[in-house]
Amino acid sequence: MPIVSVADTALRDVDADVLILPLLPGSDSAPSTVPGSAEISEAITHLEASAARGDVHRIPSFGLTGARSLLLVGVGEEDLSAVTAENLRLAFGAATRSLAGVGSAALAVPGGSAEQRAAALEGAALGAYAFTAHKTGSGASAPKPALGSLTLLGGDGADSAAAERAGALSEIVDITRDLVNTPPNLLYPSEFARRAEELAADLPLTVTVLDEEQLAAGGYGGIVGVGQGSTRPPRLVRLEYAPETARSSVALVGKGITFDTGGISLKPAPGMDDMTSDMTGAATVLAATLGAAKLGLDVKVTTFLALAENMPGGGAQRPGDVVTMRNGKTVEVLNTDAEGRMVMADALVDAVTDAPDLVMDVATLTGAAVVALGKRTAGVMGTELGRDTVMEAAGVTGEPFWPLPFPAELRADLTGRVADLSNIGERPGGALTAGIFLQEFVGQTQWAHLDIAGPGFASSPLGYMGKGATGMSVRTVLQVLEARAGTAGE
């Protein structure tokens, strides 16, 4: 996370290693230009620089600024006023991603609005991330840390507020990224629980951890069943943030499968290493809860992290087993690789107990969601109000979500042969039947289910998101909490 600040400084007087500026595409007969700076535009006349969104060009500063070099980043539009906030986030995020190992950078959006400057700074702060905890080397081969500091050239009150928010958001998102990028031999259920306690220690949060014996005694059959094949037993972590002035109450549930082999229904070997990311939902709701507490939001947040490691050990549950869930319903486990919904269902039962105004669950739940929506878009399902709430928040953050339905006829596919439910239906509409399964455990509560299986973990970088953990959906969940607290946009 970079140190983020604002300075009322002219381009020529910048004191930074790099100055980041937007690059606008020219016409067929004209070169790309930098808005608001005729001198720099003239200096790059013969550069033939592409100004497609996210294309970066680092060049000498030509003595036109105090910065040692210029980083020009394409924004994809000939008119700066036509560039959306999200495209600025993506462009400036790509710029700072390229600056690993650099100490300081300044950025400017000459002629841009306050909203555009805020978006550019937010994207730049989010892009300045690197996970180097397990890399070694020295000298030229040493791992490169993320950009150290970031200064927005501006100076009014709006810019100062934008800098404060950008710094806070990058800190919160990076909590998720760090957890997800941590290897599964180092982040298992009990260690995840310990880290949650550690992160919450200095905040107004109450943390309760249930171990495997307490889970069994409490009737959490889904969590216990998924975790019983591992030598590292499951946990359920409950965090509560309850300010006296809370205007609303929200419960969050996160899928925390710290590694998913598929269990007895073993996954194919290619790509299984990505299953280190199957706890992204838990990391997401943990980070959002910490964010609510750090920002002092007037909303009660009760969060559940359903943590287990899905392994095919000698004690693992078998396809065909029947388990009794937290609410007494029985489930026939037809596929042990449909484990996420099992741990989530138990946690959802607890989440609705206190009758919150809204429940949101976040999970890397189904490959079917990736087939339907691709690798960059998340699906959102649930009650109409729940879906609309998430979509409205996503419209503010720019994170790509798409609403999906719950066709009534798919419910019949989940009727068990020897139990109340089966944990899978037919293959078509797999993301939908997973959501319909979860619906059985939320009653009449307003609810949204966020399936982030595609965008939660990336095989290639895009904008402010590098390879690996992206942190996608953290900002949208936090935005919902801010809206419920009545502070959105402040």
C-alpha positions in Angstrom: 0.0 0.0 0.0 1.5 3.4 -1.0 1.5 6.5 1.2 -1.1 8.7 -0.5 -1.1 12.5 -0.4 -2.0 15.7 -2.2 0.3 18.6 -3.2 -0.6 21.9 -4.7 2.3 21.8 -7.1 2.8 22.7 -10.7 4.0 20.0 -13.2 7.3 21.7 -13.6 8.0 21.7 -9.9 7.2 18.1 -9.1 9.6 16.4 -6.8 9.1 12.6 -7.5 10.8 9.8 -9.3 8.0 9.6 -11.8 5.2 11.8 -13.0 2.2 10.0 -14.3 0.0 11.7 -16.9 -2.9 10.7 -19.1 -2.3 10.2 -22.8 -5.1 10.9 -25.3 -5.2 9.2 -28.7 -4.8 11.5 -31.7 -6.3 11.1 -35.2 -4.8 9.3 -38.1 -2.8 12.4 -39.0 -2.0 13.6 -35.5 0.0 12.2 -32.6 -1.2 11.3 -29.2 -1.3 14.2 -26.7 -1.1 15.0 -23.0 -4.0 17.2 -22.0 -3.1 20.6 -20.5 0.6 20.5 -21.4 1.5 21.7 -24.9 5.2 21.4 -24.1 5.0 17.7 -23.2 2.7 17.0 -26.2 5.2 18.6 -28.5 8.1 16.7 -26.9 6.4 13.3 -27.7 5.3 14.2 -31.2 7.6 11.6 -32.8 7.1 9.0 -30.1 4.2 7.3 -31.9 2.8 6.2 -28.5 -0.3 4.1 -28.4 -3.0 5.7 -26.2 -5.2 2.6 -25.8 -6.4 2.3 -22.3 -3.7 1.0 -20.0 -0.8 1.3 -22.5 2.1 2.8 -20.7 5.2 4.6 -21.9 8.0 5.6 -19.5 10.3 8.2 -21.0 12.8 10.8 -19.8 11.3 14.0 -18.5 13.1 16.2 -21.0 13.6 18.8 -18.3 9.9 19.7 -18.6 9.2 18.6 -15.0 11.2 18.1 -11.8 10.3 14.4 -11.9 13.1 12.1 -13.2 10.9 10.5 -15.8 7.4 10.7 -17.2 5.0 7.8 -17.4 2.3 8.4 -20.0 -0.7 6.1 -19.8 -3.3 5.8 -22.4 -6.9 6.5 -21.4 -8.5 5.4 -24.7 -10.6 8.6 -25.5 -9.7 11.6 -27.6 -11.7 13.8 -25.2 -10.7 13.6 -21.5 -14.3 14.5 -20.5 -15.5 11.3 -22.1 -13.2 9.0 -20.0 -15.2 7.2 -17.4 -14.2 6.9 -13.8 -13.6 3.2 -14.1 -11.4 3.6 -17.2 -9.3 6.1 -15.3 -9.0 3.6 -12.4 -7.9 0.9 -14.8 -5.5 3.1 -16.7 -3.7 4.7 -13.7 -3.7 1.3 -12.0 -1.8 -0.1 -14.9 0.6 2.8 -14.6 1.5 2.2 -11.0 1.6 -1.6 -11.5 4.5 -1.0 -13.8 6.4 1.0 -11.2 7.3 -1.8 -8.8 10.7 -0.9 -7.2 10.1 2.9 -7.6 10.1 5.0 -4.5 7.8 7.9 -5.4 5.4 9.0 -8.1 3.1 11.9 -8.7 0.1 12.0 -10.9 -2.0 14.6 -12.5 -5.1 14.7 -14.7 -4.8 18.2 -16.3 -8.3 19.6 -17.1 -10.0 16.6 -15.4 -12.9 17.0 -12.9 -12.6 16.3 -9.2 -14.4 13.0 -9.8 -11.9 12.0 -12.5 -8.9 13.0 -10.3 -10.3 10.9 -7.5 -10.8 7.9 -9.8 -7.3 8.2 -11.2 -5.8 8.3 -7.7 -7.9 5.4 -6.5 -6.9 3.3 -9.4 -3.2 4.3 -8.9 -3.4 3.4 -5.2 -5.0 0.0 -5.9 -2.4 -0.7 -8.7 0.5 -0.1 -6.3 0.6 -3.6 -4.9 3.1 -6.4 -4.9 3.2 -9.7 -2.9 6.9 -10.5 -2.3 6.7 -12.2 1.1 8.1 -15.5 -0.2 10.6 -14.2 -2.8 14.3 -14.0 -2.0 17.3 -12.4 -3.6 19.6 -9.4 -3.2 20.9 -6.6 -5.3 19.6 -6.6 -8.9 17.8 -9.9 -8.2 16.0 -8.6 -5.1 12.2 -8.7 -5.3 10.7 -5.3 -6.2 8.3 -3.8 -3.7 5.3 -1.9 -4.8 5.5 1.8 -5.4 6.2 3.5 -2.1 4.4 6.9 -2.2 1.8 8.5 -4.5 1.0 12.2 -4.7 -2.0 13.7 -6.5 -1.2 17.1 -7.9 -4.2 19.2 -6.8 -4.8 20.8 -3.5 -8.5 21.6 -2.8 -10.6 19.9 -0.1 -12.1 17.4 -2.6 -8.7 16.2 -3.6 -7.6 15.8 0.1 -10.7 13.7 0.8 -10.0 11.7 -2.3 -6.4 11.0 -1.2 -7.6 9.9 2.3 -10.2 7.5 0.7 -7.8 6.1 -1.8 -5.3 5.3 0.9 -8.0 3.6 3.0 -9.4 1.6 0.2 -6.0 0.3 -1.0 -5.2 -0.7 2.6 -8.5 -2.6 2.9 -8.3 -4.3 -0.5 -4.7 -5.3 0.1 -5.7 -7.2 3.2 -7.7 -9.5 1.0 -5.0 -9.7 -1.6 -2.4 -10.7 1.0 -4.5 -13.4 2.5 -5.5 -14.9 -0.8 -1.9 -14.8 -2.1 -0.6 -16.6 1.0 0.2 -20.2 0.2 -2.2 -22.9 1.6 0.5 -24.6 3.6 0.8 -21.3 5.5 -2.9 -20.3 5.7 -5.1 -23.1 6.9 -8.3 -22.7 9.0 -6.8 -22.2 12.4 -4.2 -19.8 11.0 -6.8 -17.8 9.1 -8.8 -17.5 12.3 -5.7 -16.3 14.2 -4.9 -13.7 11.5 -8.5 -12.5 11.7 -8.1 -12.0 15.4 -4.8 -10.2 14.9 -6.2 -7.8 12.3 -9.2 -7.0 14.5 -7.2 -6.6 17.7 -7.0 -2.8 17.7 -10.5 -2.1 16.3 -13.9 -2.0 17.9 -14.6 -5.6 16.9 -15.6 -8.7 18.9 -14.2 -11.9 17.5 -15.4 -15.4 18.4 -13.8 -18.6 17.0 -15.5 -22.0 17.1 -13.2 -25.0 16.8 -14.0 -28.5 15.4 -15.4 -29.8 18.7 -17.7 -26.8 19.2 -18.8 -27.0 15.5 -19.7 -30.7 16.0 -21.6 -30.0 19.2 -23.4 -27.0 17.6 -24.7 -29.1 14.7 -22.6 -27.4 11.9 -22.7 -30.5 9.8 -21.8 -28.8 6.6 -18.6 -27.3 7.9 -17.6 -30.3 9.9 -18.2 -32.7 6.9 -16.1 -30.7 4.5 -13.3 -30.3 6.9 -13.1 -33.9 8.2 -10.8 -35.2 5.5 -8.0 -32.8 6.5 -5.5 -33.0 9.4 -6.1 -29.3 9.8 -9.7 -29.0 11.2 -12.3 -26.4 10.4 -13.2 -23.2 12.1 -16.1 -20.7 12.1 -15.1 -17.1 12.9 -17.7 -14.6 14.0 -16.8 -10.9 14.0 -19.2 -8.2 15.3 -18.9 -4.5 14.8 -21.8 -2.8 16.6 -21.6 0.9 17.1 -24.3 2.4 19.4 -25.4 4.8 16.6 -25.9 2.1 14.0 -28.6 2.9 11.4 -28.9 -0.5 9.9 -27.6 -4.1 10.3 -25.9 -6.2 7.7 -24.6 -9.8 8.0 -21.7 -11.0 5.8 -20.8 -14.6 5.1 -17.6 -15.6 3.3 -16.5 -18.9 1.9 -13.2 -19.9 3.4 -11.9 -23.1 1.8 -8.2 -22.6 2.4 -7.4 -25.3 -0.2 -9.8 -27.2 -2.3 -8.7 -30.5 -3.8 -12.4 -31.4 -4.4 -12.2 -34.1 -1.7 -13.1 -37.6 -2.8 -14.5 -36.0 -6.0 -11.0 -35.0 -6.8 -10.3 -32.1 -9.1 -8.1 -32.5 -12.2 -4.4 -31.7 -11.5 -4.1 -28.8 -14.0 -5.1 -25.6 -12.3 -5.6 -27.1 -8.9 -2.9 -24.8 -7.6 -5.3 -21.9 -8.1 -7.5 -23.4 -5.4 -5.3 -21.6 -2.9 -7.8 -18.8 -3.7 -10.9 -20.7 -2.6 -11.0 -18.6 0.6 -11.3 -15.3 -1.3 -14.9 -14.8 -0.1 -13.9 -15.1 3.6 -11.0 -12.7 3.0 -13.3 -10.3 1.2 -15.9 -10.0 4.0 -13.2 -9.9 6.6 -11.6 -6.9 4.9 -14.9 -5.2 4.4 -15.7 -5.6 8.1 -12.3 -4.2 9.1 -13.0 -1.3 6.7 -16.3 -0.6 8.3 -14.6 -0.4 11.7 -11.7 1.6 10.5 -14.0 4.1 8.8 -16.3 4.2 11.9 -19.5 3.5 9.8 -22.8 3.8 11.6 -23.9 0.3 10.6 -23.9 -3.0 12.6 -21.9 -5.7 10.8 -21.9 -9.3 11.8 -19.5 -11.4 9.8 -19.0 -15.1 9.5 -15.9 -16.8 8.0 -16.7 -20.4 7.2 -13.2 -22.0 7.2 -12.2 -25.5 6.1 -9.7 -27.4 4.0 -11.3 -29.8 1.6 -9.0 -32.9 1.4 -9.4 -36.5 0.4 -7.9 -38.0 3.6 -9.0 -41.3 5.2 -11.7 -39.5 7.2 -13.1 -37.5 4.3 -16.8 -37.5 3.6 -17.9 -39.7 0.7 -20.3 -39.0 -2.2 -23.6 -40.4 -1.0 -23.1 -39.4 2.6 -26.0 -37.5 4.4 -25.2 -34.7 6.8 -27.4 -32.7 9.1 -27.0 -28.9 8.7 -27.1 -26.2 11.3 -30.8 -25.6 10.8 -31.7 -29.4 11.0 -32.1 -29.9 7.2 -30.4 -33.0 5.8 -28.3 -32.9 2.7 -27.2 -35.8 0.5 -23.6 -35.1 -0.6 -23.5 -36.2 -4.2 -20.3 -34.4 -5.0 -17.7 -33.5 -2.4 -16.4 -30.8 -4.7 -19.6 -28.8 -4.2 -18.3 -28.0 -0.7 -18.5 -24.3 -0.7 -22.2 -24.2 -0.5 -22.1 -26.7 2.4 -19.9 -24.5 4.7 -21.8 -21.3 3.6 -25.2 -22.8 4.3 -24.3 -23.5 8.0 -22.9 -19.9 8.4 -26.0 -18.4 6.7 -28.2 -20.1 9.3 -26.3 -18.2 12.0 -26.3 -15.0 9.9 -30.1 -14.7 9.7 -30.7 -15.5 13.4 -30.5 -11.9 14.5 -32.8 -10.7 11.7 -30.4 -8.3 10.0 -31.7 -5.9 7.4 -29.5 -7.5 4.7 -27.3 -10.6 4.3 -24.6 -10.7 1.7 -22.5 -13.8 1.1 -19.3 -13.8 -1.1 -17.8 -16.9 -2.5 -15.6 -18.3 -5.3 -18.5 -20.7 -5.6 -18.9 -22.2 -9.1 -17.0 -22.8 -12.3 -20.4 -22.4 -13.9 -20.3 -18.7 -13.1 -17.1 -18.4 -15.0 -18.6 -20.2 -18.0 -21.6 -17.9 -17.9 -19.9 -14.6 -17.3 -16.2 -15.0 -18.1 -13.2 -14.3 -15.9 -13.7 -10.7 -15.1 -17.4 -10.4 -14.2 -19.1 -11.6 -11.0 -22.6 -12.9 -10.7 -25.1 -11.6 -8.1 -28.3 -13.5 -7.1 -30.7 -13.4 -4.3 -33.8 -11.4 -3.4 -34.7 -8.5 -5.7 -33.8 -5.9 -3.1 -30.5 -7.8 -2.3 -29.5 -7.9 -6.0 -30.4 -4.3 -6.6 -28.5 -3.2 -3.6 -25.3 -4.8 -4.9 -25.8 -3.6 -8.4 -26.3 0.0 -7.2 -23.1 -0.2 -5.2 -21.2 -1.8 -8.1 -22.3 1.1 -10.2 -20.4 3.4 -7.9 -17.2 1.3 -7.5 -17.0 0.3 -11.2 -16.6 -3.4 -10.3 -18.3 -5.6 -12.9 -21.3 -7.5 -11.6 -24.2 -9.0 -13.5 -27.6 -10.0 -12.0 -28.6 -13.7 -12.5 -32.1 -15.2 -11.9 -33.4 -18.1 -9.8 -35.6 -20.0 -12.2 -38.3 -21.8 -10.2 -38.0 -25.1 -12.1 -34.3 -25.6 -11.0 -35.4 -26.1 -7.4 -36.7 -29.6 -8.2 -33.1 -30.6 -9.2 -32.0 -30.2 -5.6 -34.6 -32.5 -4.0 -32.6 -35.4 -2.4 -33.3 -39.1 -3.0 -32.7 -40.0 0.7 -32.4 -36.6 2.3 -34.2 -33.2 2.2 -31.7 -31.8 -0.3 -28.8 -32.9 -2.6 -25.8 -30.6 -2.8 -25.8 -30.5 -6.6 -28.4 -30.3 -9.4 -28.0 -30.9 -13.1 -25.0 -29.3 -14.8 -26.9 -26.7 -16.8 -27.4 -23.5 -14.7 -24.9 -24.7 -12.1 -24.3 -21.2 -10.7 -28.0 -20.8 -10.3 -28.7 -24.1 -8.6 -25.8 -23.3 -6.2 -27.5 -20.0 -5.3 -30.9 -21.8 -5.0 -29.3 -24.3 -2.6 -28.1 -21.4 -0.4 -31.6 -19.8 -0.6 -32.9 -22.8 1.5 -30.9 -21.4 4.5 -31.8 -17.7 4.5 -35.5 -17.8 5.1 -37.3 -14.5 4.3 -34.3 -12.3 4.9 -33.2 -9.8 2.2 -30.2 -11.5 0.8 -27.5 -11.2 -2.0 -25.2 -14.0 -3.1 -22.0 -12.8 -4.9 -20.3 -15.5 -6.9 -16.8 -14.1 -7.6 -15.3 -17.4 -9.0 -14.1 -15.6 -12.1 -12.7 -12.2 -11.1 -11.5 -13.0 -7.6 -8.2 -14.6 -8.8 -6.6 -13.6 -12.1 -4.4 -15.4 -14.5 -3.4 -12.2 -16.2 -3.2 -8.5 -15.1 -5.7 -5.9 -15.9 -5.6 -2.3 -14.9 -5.2 -2.0 -11.1 -5.4 -5.8 -10.7 -2.3 -7.9 -11.1 -2.0 -11.7 -11.5 -3.3 -13.7 -8.5 -5.6 -12.1 -5.9 -7.5 -9.1 -7.3 -9.5 -8.0 -4.3 -12.5 -7.7 -6.6 -15.8 -7.1 -4.7 -14.2 -5.7 -1.5 -15.0 -2.2 -2.6 -18.6 -3.1 -3.6 -19.3 -4.8 -0.3 -17.9 -1.8 1.6 -19.9 0.5 -0.6 -23.1 -1.3 0.5 -22.1 -0.8 4.1 -21.4 2.9 3.6 -24.8 3.3 1.9 -26.5 1.5 4.8 -24.6 3.8 7.2 -25.7 6.9 5.2 -22.1 7.9 4.4 -21.8 6.9 0.8 -20.2 9.6 -1.2 -19.0 11.6 1.8 
